[in-house]
Structure formats: structure tokens, C-alpha cells
């Protein structure tokens, strides 16, 4: 079974703090993703990475950065947390391409980190 | 920009009723289509997906979805729901032509509540 784990389920931080969210996957997947999930907006892609040290901006990268030093680990960084970053953060991993019909060709999600910024 | 629309934000129905959730996307090229489900307190997990071939796709737990290319739609259906189908459902689209061919664009989600 694919396992994607996130370092915390719940996190409370103060405005201006630097926040690190960690994600680890055990399936040797090339791709890793960070999303935020907000009611009515679904999942919005913040950043993704298709290889170690490679990163690409998603749809809403402002206020975030990422780090991928090892294949299995993808970190999301909030340099200076703000209240509008209060959200549920989901990490996912996948094989490099999703164009096949295999049942494993999908993104696998972690349990999420609910971040509250006061 | 590509978008994915789910028409209903909330659906409430009784057990044994039929369920249909709408999903439309705006991209005109070749797409791969997914439905994910998130049960209360659980991870997002894949229900079913369409890559090619038969446009009627069967997934887990009795769900199916039909890809209608002319309507840019991928609606999810279940003939008879159970209380355990209470969850949030997300439609997602992957554009085959993208260089990093695995990005997903998600719809806003539909919360389904099945009353016993």
C-alpha cells in the first residue's frame, strides 16, 4: 500500500511565523504535490516537483516555497504565515506519468495538515 | 485557463435514492478524468478514472461515470446510495498534452449527505 504521511494533523501558528510542513512518501514516486483545500474551492495546487531539487509553481504559489532534497520528502514552507493561509494542506505523490490505464496511475494523498494562523 | 466545474455544492438524499453528480471541464484537448472521494476524517482516495476506450467507467463501491466528449462532461452516478456514501466528491482533470503529464485540476467538490 502506498503511504503518504504528513508531519502534523493539526498546527496552530502566529502571524509572521515561519512554518514548515513535511511530507514523506514510500513508493519511490517521482512526483510530489502540495495542495490547499478550502470549502467550495476544492483542491488548489500550490507547488509540485517531478524530481529531486526540481520544483514548479502551481496555481497559487504566492506566499509559499518548497524544498525537495530527497526523492521521498517534499516540504512546504510558509516564510511568514498570514491569516489567509489558514487552511487544510494536502500532500500527494504519483508516478511520473498518469497516461496509462494501470490502477496505480493516480495521485495518492496524505491525511492533511489543518493549519490555523492566528 | 482550464477549469473544472461541479454544479452542486451540497446534495442531500435518502438511502436507496439514485445519485448523479455533474462535472464539466473547459479544456478542448485530450484529457484524463478522475473522481476522488473523501470520507469524513479520511484521506482523499480514487473512485474511478477514464483514460481511453469505453466512455462508461466503473469504479469502486458501485459508482460509475460517463465521459461525454461533446458535452465536456464526466458525471458520476450510483443507482442506489447507502449511508456510508456520505462524503465529499471531487472531479479532477489531467491534460495529456502537458509536459509534466500528471497535474490535476480539481473541481470545487460536492458534499453528499445520505440520510438513513
Boltz contact constraints between the chains, C-beta under 6 A:
constraints:
  - contact:
      token1: [A, 31]
      token2: [B, 102]
      max_distance: 6.0
  - contact:
      token1: [A, 40]
      token2: [B, 108]
      max_distance: 6.0
  - contact:
      token1: [A, 41]
      token2: [B, 108]
      max_distance: 6.0
  - contact:
      token1: [A, 42]
      token2: [B, 90]
      max_distance: 6.0
  - contact:
      token1: [A, 42]
      token2: [B, 106]
      max_distance: 6.0
  - contact:
      token1: [A, 42]
      token2: [B, 107]
      max_distance: 6.0
  - contact:
      token1: [A, 42]
      token2: [B, 108]
      max_distance: 6.0
  - contact:
      token1: [A, 42]
      token2: [B, 109]
      max_distance: 6.0
  - contact:
      token1: [A, 43]
      token2: [B, 106]
      max_distance: 6.0
  - contact:
      token1: [A, 50]
      token2: [B, 100]
      max_distance: 6.0
  - contact:
      token1: [A, 94]
      token2: [B, 102]
      max_distance: 6.0
  - contact:
      token1: [A, 97]
      token2: [B, 101]
      max_distance: 6.0
  - contact:
      token1: [A, 98]
      token2: [B, 94]
      max_distance: 6.0
  - contact:
      token1: [A, 98]
      token2: [B, 102]
      max_distance: 6.0
  - contact:
      token1: [A, 99]
      token2: [B, 96]
      max_distance: 6.0
  - contact:
      token1: [A, 99]
      token2: [B, 101]
      max_distance: 6.0
  - contact:
      token1: [A, 101]
      token2: [B, 51]
      max_distance: 6.0
  - contact:
      token1: [A, 106]
      token2: [B, 46]
      max_distance: 6.0
  - contact:
      token1: [A, 109]
      token2: [B, 43]
      max_distance: 6.0
  - contact:
      token1: [A, 109]
      token2: [B, 44]
      max_distance: 6.0
  - contact:
      token1: [A, 111]
      token2: [B, 43]
      max_distance: 6.0
